[in-house]
Amino acid sequence: MLENFTISMSTFWILLFIIFLIAEAATAGLVSIWFCAGSLLSFAAAKAGAAVYIQIIVFVVASVALFVLTRPFVKNVIKLKSEPTNLDRIIGQSVVVTEKIDNRADTGTIKYDGKVWTARSNDFDVTFEKGDFVTVDRIEGVKVIVK
């Protein structure tokens, strides 16, 4: 059935462009935009009557060149920033231990702003007793790390 199925190279490059465009739309970062440009340039080469090997060379050279030349610029312009949240305000705060913090026993909680947090010690061998005041060093997932 497929032995009689043929497509022109210009159709091939447009199909490739669409595939790369869908892949680009489906990802969060710039992944295949350079291949989109390369396939469009190869489409133009096909329409101009260039041989298939020339079209492939155009695709590879254009895609690689665009990637190498624009990737650093694009990374600087589109920086994925970590947006601070109101949870970050707990870092550096002095809080009270509400349950003994013992990393070996996998126990410990603190209370801050009326909310109870699971807590672990910054130093694996250091424990804190209920009622001790500790300083929040950082947040790891849903746990605060204290010192």
N, C-alpha and C positions, 0 to 999 in steps of 0.2 A: 504494500500500500504506500509506503513512504518512498519507494524507489523512484517514483515519478514526481516527488515533491521537491521543488527547487524554489529558492527565493533569490532575489537580486541582492547584491552586496549593500546597496543603499538601504534596502529594507532590513537587512541584518543589522546594520549600524544603528538604525532607528530603534529596532527592538532591543538592542543592547543598551542604548541610551535610556529607554523606558525602564529596563530592569535595574540599571544603576540608579535611576531617579527614585524608583520605589525603595530600593535598599537605603538610599540616603534619607528618604522621608521616614523610614522605619527605625532609624537609629538616632540617638541623642546627639552625637557629635558628627563632625565632618569626616565621613568615611569614604564615600565613593564619588564625591562631586567632581574630582579630577578625572575620573573615568567617564563621567557624563560629558565633560568637555572634550576628552579624547575621542569619544565615539561620535560626537557631532563634527569634529574636524575630519574624521575618517569618512563620515557620511558625505561631507563636502568633497573630499578627494574622490569618492566613488562616483558622485554626480559629475565630477570633472573628467571622469574616464580613466583615472589612475588604475594601475594594475593592483591586484589583490595584495601582493607582497608590499607594495608602497602604502596601501591603506593600513595594513597591519603595523608597518614601521611608524606611520603618522600617529596611530593610536598609542603605541607604546611610548614613543618619544614625547608626544604631547602630554600624556598622562603623567609620566615620570617628571618631566620638566615642570609642569604646573604644580605637582606635589612638592617638589624640592624648592621651587621658587616662592610659593605662596603659603606653605604650611606654617613656617615660623611667624609670618605676618598675621595669619588668621588666628593662630594660637594666642598672640598678644592682643588682638582686637577682641576676640571672643573668649574671655577668660571665664571659666566656670568658677564663680566665687562661692565660697561657703558663707551663706547668710547667717549671721548671728541671730539667735533666738532669745526670748526672754529667759530661757533656762540657763543661758550662759552667765547670767548675773550671780548664780550661786557660786561660781568659781572665785576662790579667794575669801569666801565668807567663813566666819567662825560659827559652827553649828554644834548642837548638843547630840551626843550619842544616846539613842533610845534603846538599843539592844547591843550587847557586847560585839565589837567588831573583831572577828578572828578569821583570818583568811584560811587557816588550816581546817577550821570547822565549817567554813562557808556560811558564816553568820554575820549579821551586823546591819543596823539601820541607824539613820540620823533623821532629824526633823528640821525642816527649813520652810519658813513661810506657811506653816500649818500642814505641810505635806511630808509624808514619810518616804524616805528614799532608801533603797538597798545600798549599803556602803561596804567598801573594802579598803584595807590599809594600803598606802603607797609602798610600804616595806612589808614584804610577806611575813616576816617574823614578828612584827610589832602588832600588839593588840591594844584595843582601847575599851575601857569599861563603861558601863551605862552611867550617864551623868557627866562623862568627860567632855571637854570642849575640844573640837578638832577643826582643822582648816581644810576646806574643800580644795583639792589640787586640780582635779579635772573630772570630766564626765566620760565614761566609756560605756556606750550603749545606754542601758537604763540604770547603771550603777554609778555612784559617785566614788571617787578615789580620794581618800583623805590622808592628811599627815598631822 
